[in-house]
Amino acid sequence: MEPTEHNAEAMLKAAEKVGTAVRTRVPQERPLYVGMGVTILLIGLAVDLNNAGGVASLVGATAAAVALAITVGTNVPYLRRYRQVRTRSTPHWLEWALGLWSALALFVLGNLLDGTVGFSFTLGGIVGAVPFLLWAQRLRRTP
């Protein structure tokens, strides 16, 4: 039995469906960076609210707990599948640079503006979160 054009087309369509299914199940890096950006922002807010005292401290502690939950919720599922499926596309030096930038922005900017701006650590959290969110946007646009 000779392969026909119809059989070849059916085989190519079946292979394309399998490829699409595999690509959709590949762990995405983008949620990691969105989660870290939101975490940095919530940590800055938590520090400001904890400095305010009273009920705001409870809200700040809740924000810190939510930040931790977001980090764990985005990283643990990715790491479980990451070891089995593929390597990450983000270079390690960039991850270190993003982490260093966010820590410096959060604590240096927060301490420098403390007393002059009401929510200085939140502002530092926003400045620290922006590079994570921009990198997540870049990962979303790359195939």
Contacts in CASP RR format, 6 or more apart in sequence:
PFRMAT RR
TARGET T0000
AUTHOR 0000-0000-0000
METHOD contacts of the structure
MODEL  1
MEPTEHNAEAMLKAAEKVGTAVRTRVPQERPLYVGMGVTILLIGLAVDLN
NAGGVASLVGATAAAVALAITVGTNVPYLRRYRQVRTRSTPHWLEWALGL
WSALALFVLGNLLDGTVGFSFTLGGIVGAVPFLLWAQRLRRTP
26 85 0 8 1.000
26 86 0 8 1.000
27 77 0 8 1.000
27 78 0 8 1.000
27 81 0 8 1.000
27 82 0 8 1.000
27 85 0 8 1.000
27 86 0 8 1.000
28 78 0 8 1.000
28 139 0 8 1.000
29 78 0 8 1.000
29 88 0 8 1.000
29 89 0 8 1.000
29 90 0 8 1.000
29 139 0 8 1.000
30 136 0 8 1.000
30 139 0 8 1.000
30 140 0 8 1.000
31 74 0 8 1.000
31 78 0 8 1.000
31 136 0 8 1.000
32 74 0 8 1.000
32 75 0 8 1.000
32 78 0 8 1.000
32 136 0 8 1.000
33 90 0 8 1.000
33 98 0 8 1.000
33 132 0 8 1.000
33 133 0 8 1.000
33 135 0 8 1.000
33 136 0 8 1.000
33 139 0 8 1.000
34 74 0 8 1.000
34 132 0 8 1.000
34 133 0 8 1.000
34 136 0 8 1.000
35 70 0 8 1.000
35 71 0 8 1.000
35 74 0 8 1.000
35 132 0 8 1.000
36 71 0 8 1.000
36 74 0 8 1.000
36 98 0 8 1.000
36 99 0 8 1.000
36 102 0 8 1.000
36 129 0 8 1.000
36 132 0 8 1.000
37 102 0 8 1.000
37 128 0 8 1.000
37 129 0 8 1.000
37 132 0 8 1.000
37 133 0 8 1.000
37 136 0 8 1.000
38 67 0 8 1.000
38 70 0 8 1.000
38 129 0 8 1.000
39 67 0 8 1.000
39 68 0 8 1.000
39 70 0 8 1.000
39 71 0 8 1.000
40 102 0 8 1.000
40 106 0 8 1.000
40 125 0 8 1.000
40 128 0 8 1.000
40 129 0 8 1.000
40 132 0 8 1.000
41 122 0 8 1.000
41 125 0 8 1.000
41 126 0 8 1.000
41 128 0 8 1.000
41 129 0 8 1.000
42 63 0 8 1.000
42 64 0 8 1.000
42 66 0 8 1.000
42 67 0 8 1.000
42 70 0 8 1.000
43 63 0 8 1.000
43 64 0 8 1.000
43 67 0 8 1.000
43 106 0 8 1.000
43 125 0 8 1.000
44 106 0 8 1.000
44 121 0 8 1.000
44 122 0 8 1.000
44 124 0 8 1.000
44 125 0 8 1.000
45 60 0 8 1.000
45 63 0 8 1.000
45 119 0 8 1.000
45 121 0 8 1.000
45 122 0 8 1.000
45 125 0 8 1.000
46 60 0 8 1.000
46 61 0 8 1.000
46 63 0 8 1.000
46 64 0 8 1.000
46 67 0 8 1.000
47 106 0 8 1.000
47 121 0 8 1.000
48 118 0 8 1.000
48 119 0 8 1.000
48 120 0 8 1.000
48 121 0 8 1.000
48 122 0 8 1.000
49 56 0 8 1.000
49 57 0 8 1.000
49 59 0 8 1.000
49 60 0 8 1.000
49 63 0 8 1.000
50 56 0 8 1.000
50 57 0 8 1.000
50 60 0 8 1.000
50 61 0 8 1.000
51 121 0 8 1.000
82 88 0 8 1.000
89 139 0 8 1.000
89 142 0 8 1.000
90 135 0 8 1.000
90 139 0 8 1.000
94 135 0 8 1.000
98 131 0 8 1.000
98 132 0 8 1.000
98 135 0 8 1.000
101 128 0 8 1.000
101 131 0 8 1.000
102 125 0 8 1.000
102 128 0 8 1.000
102 129 0 8 1.000
102 131 0 8 1.000
102 132 0 8 1.000
105 124 0 8 1.000
105 125 0 8 1.000
105 127 0 8 1.000
105 128 0 8 1.000
106 121 0 8 1.000
106 124 0 8 1.000
106 125 0 8 1.000
106 127 0 8 1.000
106 128 0 8 1.000
107 121 0 8 1.000
109 120 0 8 1.000
109 123 0 8 1.000
109 124 0 8 1.000
109 125 0 8 1.000
109 127 0 8 1.000
110 120 0 8 1.000
110 121 0 8 1.000
110 123 0 8 1.000
110 124 0 8 1.000
111 120 0 8 1.000
112 120 0 8 1.000
113 120 0 8 1.000
113 123 0 8 1.000
113 124 0 8 1.000
114 120 0 8 1.000
114 121 0 8 1.000
117 123 0 8 1.000
END
